[in-house]
Amino acid sequence: MQTILQILERAGGYRPTLSLKIENPPYMPLVIEAIEPGPLGLPGLSVAHYGEQNGDLMRDPEMLRAVATQRKLALP
């Protein structure tokens, strides 16, 4: 999760409209997006590689995280 936090810092920090796509061939693109708050009320974050299968975009895999932006704490 430390790498994701570093990517967020370079992108200007977390915001509710966050949507990043990182291309790193030959790997699948990595997409980081803000999502609705989780059960603790903390901002939500989706981290997934996206590939195409039968013409549809597929997440492979997707991790959902809650992020405490004040202390740079990431919760599982």
mmCIF file of the N, C-alpha and C atoms, coordinates in Angstrom:
data_MODEL
# 
_entry.id   MODEL 
# 
loop_
_atom_site.group_PDB 
_atom_site.id 
_atom_site.type_symbol 
_atom_site.label_atom_id 
_atom_site.label_alt_id 
_atom_site.label_comp_id 
_atom_site.label_asym_id 
_atom_site.label_entity_id 
_atom_site.label_seq_id 
_atom_site.pdbx_PDB_ins_code 
_atom_site.Cartn_x 
_atom_site.Cartn_y 
_atom_site.Cartn_z 
_atom_site.occupancy 
_atom_site.B_iso_or_equiv 
_atom_site.pdbx_formal_charge 
_atom_site.auth_seq_id 
_atom_site.auth_comp_id 
_atom_site.auth_asym_id 
_atom_site.auth_atom_id 
_atom_site.pdbx_PDB_model_num 
ATOM 1   N N  . MET A 1 1  ? 0.820   -1.193  0.000   1.00 0.00 ? 1  MET A N  1 
ATOM 2   C CA . MET A 1 1  ? 0.000   0.000   0.000   1.00 0.00 ? 1  MET A CA 1 
ATOM 3   C C  . MET A 1 1  ? 0.867   1.261   0.000   1.00 0.00 ? 1  MET A C  1 
ATOM 4   N N  . GLN A 1 2  ? 2.106   1.129   0.453   1.00 0.00 ? 2  GLN A N  1 
ATOM 5   C CA . GLN A 1 2  ? 3.003   2.288   0.487   1.00 0.00 ? 2  GLN A CA 1 
ATOM 6   C C  . GLN A 1 2  ? 3.206   2.871   -0.909  1.00 0.00 ? 2  GLN A C  1 
ATOM 7   N N  . THR A 1 3  ? 3.338   2.008   -1.910  1.00 0.00 ? 3  THR A N  1 
ATOM 8   C CA . THR A 1 3  ? 3.516   2.479   -3.286  1.00 0.00 ? 3  THR A CA 1 
ATOM 9   C C  . THR A 1 3  ? 2.284   3.244   -3.756  1.00 0.00 ? 3  THR A C  1 
ATOM 10  N N  . ILE A 1 4  ? 1.102   2.755   -3.416  1.00 0.00 ? 4  ILE A N  1 
ATOM 11  C CA . ILE A 1 4  ? -0.143  3.447   -3.797  1.00 0.00 ? 4  ILE A CA 1 
ATOM 12  C C  . ILE A 1 4  ? -0.179  4.829   -3.151  1.00 0.00 ? 4  ILE A C  1 
ATOM 13  N N  . LEU A 1 5  ? 0.227   4.927   -1.882  1.00 0.00 ? 5  LEU A N  1 
ATOM 14  C CA . LEU A 1 5  ? 0.254   6.232   -1.213  1.00 0.00 ? 5  LEU A CA 1 
ATOM 15  C C  . LEU A 1 5  ? 1.240   7.179   -1.891  1.00 0.00 ? 5  LEU A C  1 
ATOM 16  N N  . GLN A 1 6  ? 2.378   6.653   -2.337  1.00 0.00 ? 6  GLN A N  1 
ATOM 17  C CA . GLN A 1 6  ? 3.346   7.485   -3.056  1.00 0.00 ? 6  GLN A CA 1 
ATOM 18  C C  . GLN A 1 6  ? 2.770   7.969   -4.387  1.00 0.00 ? 6  GLN A C  1 
ATOM 19  N N  . ILE A 1 7  ? 2.058   7.101   -5.080  1.00 0.00 ? 7  ILE A N  1 
ATOM 20  C CA . ILE A 1 7  ? 1.418   7.493   -6.342  1.00 0.00 ? 7  ILE A CA 1 
ATOM 21  C C  . ILE A 1 7  ? 0.378   8.582   -6.084  1.00 0.00 ? 7  ILE A C  1 
ATOM 22  N N  . LEU A 1 8  ? -0.412  8.425   -5.017  1.00 0.00 ? 8  LEU A N  1 
ATOM 23  C CA . LEU A 1 8  ? -1.422  9.439   -4.668  1.00 0.00 ? 8  LEU A CA 1 
ATOM 24  C C  . LEU A 1 8  ? -0.765  10.779  -4.368  1.00 0.00 ? 8  LEU A C  1 
ATOM 25  N N  . GLU A 1 9  ? 0.337   10.768  -3.638  1.00 0.00 ? 9  GLU A N  1 
ATOM 26  C CA . GLU A 1 9  ? 1.040   12.017  -3.327  1.00 0.00 ? 9  GLU A CA 1 
ATOM 27  C C  . GLU A 1 9  ? 1.509   12.711  -4.602  1.00 0.00 ? 9  GLU A C  1 
ATOM 28  N N  . ARG A 1 10 ? 2.087   11.946  -5.537  1.00 0.00 ? 10 ARG A N  1 
ATOM 29  C CA . ARG A 1 10 ? 2.571   12.530  -6.800  1.00 0.00 ? 10 ARG A CA 1 
ATOM 30  C C  . ARG A 1 10 ? 1.426   13.066  -7.648  1.00 0.00 ? 10 ARG A C  1 
ATOM 31  N N  . ALA A 1 11 ? 0.227   12.505  -7.464  1.00 0.00 ? 11 ALA A N  1 
ATOM 32  C CA . ALA A 1 11 ? -0.935  12.941  -8.233  1.00 0.00 ? 11 ALA A CA 1 
ATOM 33  C C  . ALA A 1 11 ? -1.670  14.102  -7.559  1.00 0.00 ? 11 ALA A C  1 
ATOM 34  N N  . GLY A 1 12 ? -1.137  14.601  -6.456  1.00 0.00 ? 12 GLY A N  1 
ATOM 35  C CA . GLY A 1 12 ? -1.766  15.738  -5.788  1.00 0.00 ? 12 GLY A CA 1 
ATOM 36  C C  . GLY A 1 12 ? -2.615  15.349  -4.604  1.00 0.00 ? 12 GLY A C  1 
ATOM 37  N N  . GLY A 1 13 ? -2.566  14.098  -4.173  1.00 0.00 ? 13 GLY A N  1 
ATOM 38  C CA . GLY A 1 13 ? -3.316  13.653  -3.003  1.00 0.00 ? 13 GLY A CA 1 
ATOM 39  C C  . GLY A 1 13 ? -4.683  13.085  -3.353  1.00 0.00 ? 13 GLY A C  1 
ATOM 40  N N  . TYR A 1 14 ? -5.314  12.537  -2.334  1.00 0.00 ? 14 TYR A N  1 
ATOM 41  C CA . TYR A 1 14 ? -6.645  11.956  -2.501  1.00 0.00 ? 14 TYR A CA 1 
ATOM 42  C C  . TYR A 1 14 ? -7.673  13.060  -2.696  1.00 0.00 ? 14 TYR A C  1 
ATOM 43  N N  . ARG A 1 15 ? -8.642  12.823  -3.548  1.00 0.00 ? 15 ARG A N  1 
ATOM 44  C CA . ARG A 1 15 ? -9.800  13.703  -3.731  1.00 0.00 ? 15 ARG A CA 1 
ATOM 45  C C  . ARG A 1 15 ? -10.963 12.833  -4.181  1.00 0.00 ? 15 ARG A C  1 
ATOM 46  N N  . PRO A 1 16 ? -12.179 13.229  -3.907  1.00 0.00 ? 16 PRO A N  1 
ATOM 47  C CA . PRO A 1 16 ? -13.346 12.406  -4.245  1.00 0.00 ? 16 PRO A CA 1 
ATOM 48  C C  . PRO A 1 16 ? -13.496 12.128  -5.741  1.00 0.00 ? 16 PRO A C  1 
ATOM 49  N N  . THR A 1 17 ? -12.892 12.948  -6.594  1.00 0.00 ? 17 THR A N  1 
ATOM 50  C CA . THR A 1 17 ? -13.000 12.758  -8.046  1.00 0.00 ? 17 THR A CA 1 
ATOM 51  C C  . THR A 1 17 ? -11.774 12.043  -8.626  1.00 0.00 ? 17 THR A C  1 
ATOM 52  N N  . LEU A 1 18 ? -10.930 11.478  -7.774  1.00 0.00 ? 18 LEU A N  1 
ATOM 53  C CA . LEU A 1 18 ? -9.685  10.844  -8.200  1.00 0.00 ? 18 LEU A CA 1 
ATOM 54  C C  . LEU A 1 18 ? -9.924  9.710   -9.195  1.00 0.00 ? 18 LEU A C  1 
ATOM 55  N N  . SER A 1 19 ? -9.193  9.728   -10.283 1.00 0.00 ? 19 SER A N  1 
ATOM 56  C CA . SER A 1 19 ? -9.207  8.647   -11.266 1.00 0.00 ? 19 SER A CA 1 
ATOM 57  C C  . SER A 1 19 ? -7.872  8.675   -12.009 1.00 0.00 ? 19 SER A C  1 
ATOM 58  N N  . LEU A 1 20 ? -7.024  7.690   -11.737 1.00 0.00 ? 20 LEU A N  1 
ATOM 59  C CA . LEU A 1 20 ? -5.706  7.617   -12.353 1.00 0.00 ? 20 LEU A CA 1 
ATOM 60  C C  . LEU A 1 20 ? -5.584  6.328   -13.156 1.00 0.00 ? 20 LEU A C  1 
ATOM 61  N N  . LYS A 1 21 ? -4.933  6.409   -14.294 1.00 0.00 ? 21 LYS A N  1 
ATOM 62  C CA . LYS A 1 21 ? -4.626  5.220   -15.085 1.00 0.00 ? 21 LYS A CA 1 
ATOM 63  C C  . LYS A 1 21 ? -3.135  5.242   -15.371 1.00 0.00 ? 21 LYS A C  1 
ATOM 64  N N  . ILE A 1 22 ? -2.449  4.176   -14.973 1.00 0.00 ? 22 ILE A N  1 
ATOM 65  C CA . ILE A 1 22 ? -1.005  4.099   -15.131 1.00 0.00 ? 22 ILE A CA 1 
ATOM 66  C C  . ILE A 1 22 ? -0.685  2.984   -16.124 1.00 0.00 ? 22 ILE A C  1 
ATOM 67  N N  . GLU A 1 23 ? -0.061  3.370   -17.228 1.00 0.00 ? 23 GLU A N  1 
ATOM 68  C CA . GLU A 1 23 ? 0.356   2.411   -18.256 1.00 0.00 ? 23 GLU A CA 1 
ATOM 69  C C  . GLU A 1 23 ? 1.792   1.997   -17.960 1.00 0.00 ? 23 GLU A C  1 
ATOM 70  N N  . ASN A 1 24 ? 2.051   0.697   -17.959 1.00 0.00 ? 24 ASN A N  1 
ATOM 71  C CA . ASN A 1 24 ? 3.389   0.180   -17.702 1.00 0.00 ? 24 ASN A CA 1 
ATOM 72  C C  . ASN A 1 24 ? 3.585   -1.120  -18.487 1.00 0.00 ? 24 ASN A C  1 
ATOM 73  N N  . PRO A 1 25 ? 3.707   -1.010  -19.838 1.00 0.00 ? 25 PRO A N  1 
ATOM 74  C CA . PRO A 1 25 ? 3.841   -2.217  -20.653 1.00 0.00 ? 25 PRO A CA 1 
ATOM 75  C C  . PRO A 1 25 ? 5.054   -3.039  -20.215 1.00 0.00 ? 25 PRO A C  1 
ATOM 76  N N  . PRO A 1 26 ? 4.970   -4.339  -20.248 1.00 0.00 ? 26 PRO A N  1 
ATOM 77  C CA . PRO A 1 26 ? 3.947   -5.186  -20.858 1.00 0.00 ? 26 PRO A CA 1 
ATOM 78  C C  . PRO A 1 26 ? 2.810   -5.545  -19.900 1.00 0.00 ? 26 PRO A C  1 
ATOM 79  N N  . TYR A 1 27 ? 2.758   -4.931  -18.714 1.00 0.00 ? 27 TYR A N  1 
ATOM 80  C CA . TYR A 1 27 ? 1.718   -5.246  -17.733 1.00 0.00 ? 27 TYR A CA 1 
ATOM 81  C C  . TYR A 1 27 ? 0.402   -4.573  -18.089 1.00 0.00 ? 27 TYR A C  1 
ATOM 82  N N  . MET A 1 28 ? -0.684  -5.078  -17.487 1.00 0.00 ? 28 MET A N  1 
ATOM 83  C CA . MET A 1 28 ? -1.989  -4.463  -17.699 1.00 0.00 ? 28 MET A CA 1 
ATOM 84  C C  . MET A 1 28 ? -2.017  -3.088  -17.036 1.00 0.00 ? 28 MET A C  1 
ATOM 85  N N  . PRO A 1 29 ? -2.805  -2.151  -17.567 1.00 0.00 ? 29 PRO A N  1 
ATOM 86  C CA . PRO A 1 29 ? -2.911  -0.828  -16.942 1.00 0.00 ? 29 PRO A CA 1 
ATOM 87  C C  . PRO A 1 29 ? -3.405  -0.933  -15.495 1.00 0.00 ? 29 PRO A C  1 
ATOM 88  N N  . LEU A 1 30 ? -2.859  -0.084  -14.637 1.00 0.00 ? 30 LEU A N  1 
ATOM 89  C CA . LEU A 1 30 ? -3.290  -0.005  -13.243 1.00 0.00 ? 30 LEU A CA 1 
ATOM 90  C C  . LEU A 1 30 ? -4.200  1.206   -13.111 1.00 0.00 ? 30 LEU A C  1 
ATOM 91  N N  . VAL A 1 31 ? -5.369  1.001   -12.531 1.00 0.00 ? 31 VAL A N  1 
ATOM 92  C CA . VAL A 1 31 ? -6.337  2.086   -12.359 1.00 0.00 ? 31 VAL A CA 1 
ATOM 93  C C  . VAL A 1 31 ? -6.590  2.277   -10.866 1.00 0.00 ? 31 VAL A C  1 
ATOM 94  N N  . ILE A 1 32 ? -6.477  3.532   -10.421 1.00 0.00 ? 32 ILE A N  1 
ATOM 95  C CA . ILE A 1 32 ? -6.731  3.901   -9.034  1.00 0.00 ? 32 ILE A CA 1 
ATOM 96  C C  . ILE A 1 32 ? -7.867  4.916   -9.051  1.00 0.00 ? 32 ILE A C  1 
ATOM 97  N N  . GLU A 1 33 ? -8.961  4.599   -8.344  1.00 0.00 ? 33 GLU A N  1 
ATOM 98  C CA . GLU A 1 33 ? -10.142 5.475   -8.366  1.00 0.00 ? 33 GLU A CA 1 
ATOM 99  C C  . GLU A 1 33 ? -10.705 5.668   -6.970  1.00 0.00 ? 33 GLU A C  1 
ATOM 100 N N  . ALA A 1 34 ? -11.189 6.873   -6.710  1.00 0.00 ? 34 ALA A N  1 
ATOM 101 C CA . ALA A 1 34 ? -11.915 7.144   -5.476  1.00 0.00 ? 34 ALA A CA 1 
ATOM 102 C C  . ALA A 1 34 ? -13.296 6.507   -5.591  1.00 0.00 ? 34 ALA A C  1 
ATOM 103 N N  . ILE A 1 35 ? -13.752 5.891   -4.501  1.00 0.00 ? 35 ILE A N  1 
ATOM 104 C CA . ILE A 1 35 ? -15.100 5.311   -4.463  1.00 0.00 ? 35 ILE A CA 1 
ATOM 105 C C  . ILE A 1 35 ? -15.797 5.816   -3.200  1.00 0.00 ? 35 ILE A C  1 
ATOM 106 N N  . GLU A 1 36 ? -17.013 5.369   -2.989  1.00 0.00 ? 36 GLU A N  1 
ATOM 107 C CA . GLU A 1 36 ? -17.785 5.816   -1.826  1.00 0.00 ? 36 GLU A CA 1 
ATOM 108 C C  . GLU A 1 36 ? -17.083 5.432   -0.524  1.00 0.00 ? 36 GLU A C  1 
ATOM 109 N N  . PRO A 1 37 ? -17.330 6.180   0.544   1.00 0.00 ? 37 PRO A N  1 
ATOM 110 C CA . PRO A 1 37 ? -16.736 5.839   1.838   1.00 0.00 ? 37 PRO A CA 1 
ATOM 111 C C  . PRO A 1 37 ? -17.131 4.436   2.276   1.00 0.00 ? 37 PRO A C  1 
ATOM 112 N N  . GLY A 1 38 ? -16.224 3.798   3.039   1.00 0.00 ? 38 GLY A N  1 
ATOM 113 C CA . GLY A 1 38 ? -16.470 2.458   3.552   1.00 0.00 ? 38 GLY A CA 1 
ATOM 114 C C  . GLY A 1 38 ? -17.275 2.487   4.838   1.00 0.00 ? 38 GLY A C  1 
ATOM 115 N N  . PRO A 1 39 ? -17.384 1.335   5.508   1.00 0.00 ? 39 PRO A N  1 
ATOM 116 C CA . PRO A 1 39 ? -18.214 1.224   6.716   1.00 0.00 ? 39 PRO A CA 1 
ATOM 117 C C  . PRO A 1 39 ? -17.737 2.094   7.876   1.00 0.00 ? 39 PRO A C  1 
ATOM 118 N N  . LEU A 1 40 ? -16.458 2.469   7.888   1.00 0.00 ? 40 LEU A N  1 
ATOM 119 C CA . LEU A 1 40 ? -15.940 3.339   8.950   1.00 0.00 ? 40 LEU A CA 1 
ATOM 120 C C  . LEU A 1 40 ? -16.081 4.814   8.600   1.00 0.00 ? 40 LEU A C  1 
ATOM 121 N N  . GLY A 1 41 ? -16.630 5.097   7.411   1.00 0.00 ? 41 GLY A N  1 
ATOM 122 C CA . GLY A 1 41 ? -16.795 6.478   6.973   1.00 0.00 ? 41 GLY A CA 1 
ATOM 123 C C  . GLY A 1 41 ? -15.549 7.072   6.350   1.00 0.00 ? 41 GLY A C  1 
ATOM 124 N N  . LEU A 1 42 ? -14.488 6.270   6.198   1.00 0.00 ? 42 LEU A N  1 
ATOM 125 C CA . LEU A 1 42 ? -13.249 6.748   5.587   1.00 0.00 ? 42 LEU A CA 1 
ATOM 126 C C  . LEU A 1 42 ? -13.378 6.737   4.070   1.00 0.00 ? 42 LEU A C  1 
ATOM 127 N N  . PRO A 1 43 ? -12.633 7.605   3.379   1.00 0.00 ? 43 PRO A N  1 
ATOM 128 C CA . PRO A 1 43 ? -12.677 7.617   1.917   1.00 0.00 ? 43 PRO A CA 1 
ATOM 129 C C  . PRO A 1 43 ? -12.312 6.250   1.351   1.00 0.00 ? 43 PRO A C  1 
ATOM 130 N N  . GLY A 1 44 ? -13.020 5.841   0.308   1.00 0.00 ? 44 GLY A N  1 
ATOM 131 C CA . GLY A 1 44 ? -12.762 4.553   -0.333  1.00 0.00 ? 44 GLY A CA 1 
ATOM 132 C C  . GLY A 1 44 ? -11.839 4.694   -1.523  1.00 0.00 ? 44 GLY A C  1 
ATOM 133 N N  . LEU A 1 45 ? -11.107 3.628   -1.821  1.00 0.00 ? 45 LEU A N  1 
ATOM 134 C CA . LEU A 1 45 ? -10.162 3.621   -2.920  1.00 0.00 ? 45 LEU A CA 1 
ATOM 135 C C  . LEU A 1 45 ? -10.215 2.254   -3.599  1.00 0.00 ? 45 LEU A C  1 
ATOM 136 N N  . SER A 1 46 ? -10.341 2.259   -4.918  1.00 0.00 ? 46 SER A N  1 
ATOM 137 C CA . SER A 1 46 ? -10.300 1.032   -5.718  1.00 0.00 ? 46 SER A CA 1 
ATOM 138 C C  . SER A 1 46 ? -8.972  1.007   -6.462  1.00 0.00 ? 46 SER A C  1 
ATOM 139 N N  . VAL A 1 47 ? -8.273  -0.117  -6.373  1.00 0.00 ? 47 VAL A N  1 
ATOM 140 C CA . VAL A 1 47 ? -6.994  -0.306  -7.070  1.00 0.00 ? 47 VAL A CA 1 
ATOM 141 C C  . VAL A 1 47 ? -7.125  -1.602  -7.863  1.00 0.00 ? 47 VAL A C  1 
ATOM 142 N N  . ALA A 1 48 ? -6.989  -1.507  -9.195  1.00 0.00 ? 48 ALA A N  1 
ATOM 143 C CA . ALA A 1 48 ? -7.185  -2.701  -10.024 1.00 0.00 ? 48 ALA A CA 1 
ATOM 144 C C  . ALA A 1 48 ? -6.380  -2.624  -11.308 1.00 0.00 ? 48 ALA A C  1 
ATOM 145 N N  . HIS A 1 49 ? -5.977  -3.796  -11.780 1.00 0.00 ? 49 HIS A N  1 
ATOM 146 C CA . HIS A 1 49 ? -5.447  -3.913  -13.132 1.00 0.00 ? 49 HIS A CA 1 
ATOM 147 C C  . HIS A 1 49 ? -6.641  -4.176  -14.035 1.00 0.00 ? 49 HIS A C  1 
ATOM 148 N N  . TYR A 1 50 ? -6.664  -3.545  -15.201 1.00 0.00 ? 50 TYR A N  1 
ATOM 149 C CA . TYR A 1 50 ? -7.761  -3.758  -16.140 1.00 0.00 ? 50 TYR A CA 1 
ATOM 150 C C  . TYR A 1 50 ? -7.240  -4.398  -17.406 1.00 0.00 ? 50 TYR A C  1 
ATOM 151 N N  . GLY A 1 51 ? -7.954  -5.417  -17.861 1.00 0.00 ? 51 GLY A N  1 
ATOM 152 C CA . GLY A 1 51 ? -7.660  -6.067  -19.133 1.00 0.00 ? 51 GLY A CA 1 
ATOM 153 C C  . GLY A 1 51 ? -8.950  -6.218  -19.907 1.00 0.00 ? 51 GLY A C  1 
ATOM 154 N N  . GLU A 1 52 ? -8.845  -6.679  -21.122 1.00 0.00 ? 52 GLU A N  1 
ATOM 155 C CA . GLU A 1 52 ? -10.031 -6.847  -21.955 1.00 0.00 ? 52 GLU A CA 1 
ATOM 156 C C  . GLU A 1 52 ? -10.280 -8.332  -22.180 1.00 0.00 ? 52 GLU A C  1 
ATOM 157 N N  . GLN A 1 53 ? -11.545 -8.737  -22.027 1.00 0.00 ? 53 GLN A N  1 
ATOM 158 C CA . GLN A 1 53 ? -11.947 -10.117 -22.261 1.00 0.00 ? 53 GLN A CA 1 
ATOM 159 C C  . GLN A 1 53 ? -13.268 -10.104 -23.010 1.00 0.00 ? 53 GLN A C  1 
ATOM 160 N N  . ASN A 1 54 ? -13.284 -10.704 -24.181 1.00 0.00 ? 54 ASN A N  1 
ATOM 161 C CA . ASN A 1 54 ? -14.489 -10.723 -25.026 1.00 0.00 ? 54 ASN A CA 1 
ATOM 162 C C  . ASN A 1 54 ? -15.037 -9.325  -25.274 1.00 0.00 ? 54 ASN A C  1 
ATOM 163 N N  . GLY A 1 55 ? -14.140 -8.343  -25.402 1.00 0.00 ? 55 GLY A N  1 
ATOM 164 C CA . GLY A 1 55 ? -14.554 -6.972  -25.686 1.00 0.00 ? 55 GLY A CA 1 
ATOM 165 C C  . GLY A 1 55 ? -14.972 -6.166  -24.472 1.00 0.00 ? 55 GLY A C  1 
ATOM 166 N N  . ASP A 1 56 ? -14.967 -6.773  -23.286 1.00 0.00 ? 56 ASP A N  1 
ATOM 167 C CA . ASP A 1 56 ? -15.367 -6.078  -22.060 1.00 0.00 ? 56 ASP A CA 1 
ATOM 168 C C  . ASP A 1 56 ? -14.144 -5.812  -21.191 1.00 0.00 ? 56 ASP A C  1 
ATOM 169 N N  . LEU A 1 57 ? -14.126 -4.653  -20.507 1.00 0.00 ? 57 LEU A N  1 
ATOM 170 C CA . LEU A 1 57 ? -13.065 -4.375  -19.542 1.00 0.00 ? 57 LEU A CA 1 
ATOM 171 C C  . LEU A 1 57 ? -13.300 -5.215  -18.296 1.00 0.00 ? 57 LEU A C  1 
ATOM 172 N N  . MET A 1 58 ? -12.246 -5.863  -17.820 1.00 0.00 ? 58 MET A N  1 
ATOM 173 C CA . MET A 1 58 ? -12.339 -6.727  -16.641 1.00 0.00 ? 58 MET A CA 1 
ATOM 174 C C  . MET A 1 58 ? -11.290 -6.294  -15.618 1.00 0.00 ? 58 MET A C  1 
ATOM 175 N N  . ARG A 1 59 ? -11.685 -6.256  -14.340 1.00 0.00 ? 59 ARG A N  1 
ATOM 176 C CA . ARG A 1 59 ? -10.742 -5.977  -13.250 1.00 0.00 ? 59 ARG A CA 1 
ATOM 177 C C  . ARG A 1 59 ? -10.046 -7.282  -12.870 1.00 0.00 ? 59 ARG A C  1 
ATOM 178 N N  . ASP A 1 60 ? -8.724  -7.229  -12.694 1.00 0.00 ? 60 ASP A N  1 
ATOM 179 C CA . ASP A 1 60 ? -7.996  -8.459  -12.394 1.00 0.00 ? 60 ASP A CA 1 
ATOM 180 C C  . ASP A 1 60 ? -6.769  -8.172  -11.564 1.00 0.00 ? 60 ASP A C  1 
ATOM 181 N N  . PRO A 1 61 ? -6.781  -8.295  -10.279 1.00 0.00 ? 61 PRO A N  1 
ATOM 182 C CA . PRO A 1 61 ? -7.923  -8.278  -9.369  1.00 0.00 ? 61 PRO A CA 1 
ATOM 183 C C  . PRO A 1 61 ? -8.235  -6.843  -8.961  1.00 0.00 ? 61 PRO A C  1 
ATOM 184 N N  . GLU A 1 62 ? -9.277  -6.671  -8.180  1.00 0.00 ? 62 GLU A N  1 
ATOM 185 C CA . GLU A 1 62 ? -9.606  -5.343  -7.635  1.00 0.00 ? 62 GLU A CA 1 
ATOM 186 C C  . GLU A 1 62 ? -9.446  -5.402  -6.121  1.00 0.00 ? 62 GLU A C  1 
ATOM 187 N N  . MET A 1 63 ? -8.762  -4.402  -5.566  1.00 0.00 ? 63 MET A N  1 
ATOM 188 C CA . MET A 1 63 ? -8.647  -4.254  -4.118  1.00 0.00 ? 63 MET A CA 1 
ATOM 189 C C  . MET A 1 63 ? -9.421  -3.009  -3.712  1.00 0.00 ? 63 MET A C  1 
ATOM 190 N N  . LEU A 1 64 ? -10.217 -3.120  -2.689  1.00 0.00 ? 64 LEU A N  1 
ATOM 191 C CA . LEU A 1 64 ? -10.930 -1.969  -2.146  1.00 0.00 ? 64 LEU A CA 1 
ATOM 192 C C  . LEU A 1 64 ? -10.299 -1.647  -0.809  1.00 0.00 ? 64 LEU A C  1 
ATOM 193 N N  . ARG A 1 65 ? -9.963  -0.379  -0.617  1.00 0.00 ? 65 ARG A N  1 
ATOM 194 C CA . ARG A 1 65 ? -9.285  0.047   0.595   1.00 0.00 ? 65 ARG A CA 1 
ATOM 195 C C  . ARG A 1 65 ? -9.981  1.267   1.182   1.00 0.00 ? 65 ARG A C  1 
ATOM 196 N N  . ALA A 1 66 ? -9.841  1.439   2.490   1.00 0.00 ? 66 ALA A N  1 
ATOM 197 C CA . ALA A 1 66 ? -10.248 2.668   3.164   1.00 0.00 ? 66 ALA A CA 1 
ATOM 198 C C  . ALA A 1 66 ? -8.973  3.425   3.486   1.00 0.00 ? 66 ALA A C  1 
ATOM 199 N N  . VAL A 1 67 ? -8.981  4.726   3.250   1.00 0.00 ? 67 VAL A N  1 
ATOM 200 C CA . VAL A 1 67 ? -7.761  5.525   3.438   1.00 0.00 ? 67 VAL A CA 1 
ATOM 201 C C  . VAL A 1 67 ? -8.035  6.667   4.400   1.00 0.00 ? 67 VAL A C  1 
ATOM 202 N N  . ALA A 1 68 ? -7.253  6.725   5.480   1.00 0.00 ? 68 ALA A N  1 
ATOM 203 C CA . ALA A 1 68 ? -7.314  7.852   6.398   1.00 0.00 ? 68 ALA A CA 1 
ATOM 204 C C  . ALA A 1 68 ? -6.296  8.870   5.898   1.00 0.00 ? 68 ALA A C  1 
ATOM 205 N N  . THR A 1 69 ? -6.771  9.902   5.222   1.00 0.00 ? 69 THR A N  1 
ATOM 206 C CA . THR A 1 69 ? -5.875  10.847  4.555   1.00 0.00 ? 69 THR A CA 1 
ATOM 207 C C  . THR A 1 69 ? -5.082  11.717  5.527   1.00 0.00 ? 69 THR A C  1 
ATOM 208 N N  . GLN A 1 70 ? -5.571  11.954  6.720   1.00 0.00 ? 70 GLN A N  1 
ATOM 209 C CA . GLN A 1 70 ? -4.870  12.814  7.667   1.00 0.00 ? 70 GLN A CA 1 
ATOM 210 C C  . GLN A 1 70 ? -3.556  12.216  8.133   1.00 0.00 ? 70 GLN A C  1 
ATOM 211 N N  . ARG A 1 71 ? -3.550  10.884  8.360   1.00 0.00 ? 71 ARG A N  1 
ATOM 212 C CA . ARG A 1 71 ? -2.367  10.235  8.921   1.00 0.00 ? 71 ARG A CA 1 
ATOM 213 C C  . ARG A 1 71 ? -1.665  9.327   7.913   1.00 0.00 ? 71 ARG A C  1 
ATOM 214 N N  . LYS A 1 72 ? -2.107  9.328   6.660   1.00 0.00 ? 72 LYS A N  1 
ATOM 215 C CA . LYS A 1 72 ? -1.549  8.459   5.625   1.00 0.00 ? 72 LYS A CA 1 
ATOM 216 C C  . LYS A 1 72 ? -1.656  6.990   6.047   1.00 0.00 ? 72 LYS A C  1 
ATOM 217 N N  . LEU A 1 73 ? -2.763  6.621   6.663   1.00 0.00 ? 73 LEU A N  1 
ATOM 218 C CA . LEU A 1 73 ? -2.984  5.260   7.144   1.00 0.00 ? 73 LEU A CA 1 
ATOM 219 C C  . LEU A 1 73 ? -3.883  4.525   6.172   1.00 0.00 ? 73 LEU A C  1 
ATOM 220 N N  . ALA A 1 74 ? -3.496  3.353   5.761   1.00 0.00 ? 74 ALA A N  1 
ATOM 221 C CA . ALA A 1 74 ? -4.315  2.544   4.877   1.00 0.00 ? 74 ALA A CA 1 
ATOM 222 C C  . ALA A 1 74 ? -4.829  1.334   5.647   1.00 0.00 ? 74 ALA A C  1 
ATOM 223 N N  . LEU A 1 75 ? -6.106  1.106   5.581   1.00 0.00 ? 75 LEU A N  1 
ATOM 224 C CA . LEU A 1 75 ? -6.714  -0.017  6.292   1.00 0.00 ? 75 LEU A CA 1 
ATOM 225 C C  . LEU A 1 75 ? -7.119  -1.103  5.308   1.00 0.00 ? 75 LEU A C  1 
ATOM 226 N N  . PRO A 1 76 ? -7.032  -2.370  5.719   1.00 0.00 ? 76 PRO A N  1 
ATOM 227 C CA . PRO A 1 76 ? -7.449  -3.453  4.808   1.00 0.00 ? 76 PRO A CA 1 
ATOM 228 C C  . PRO A 1 76 ? -8.938  -3.449  4.574   1.00 0.00 ? 76 PRO A C  1 
# 
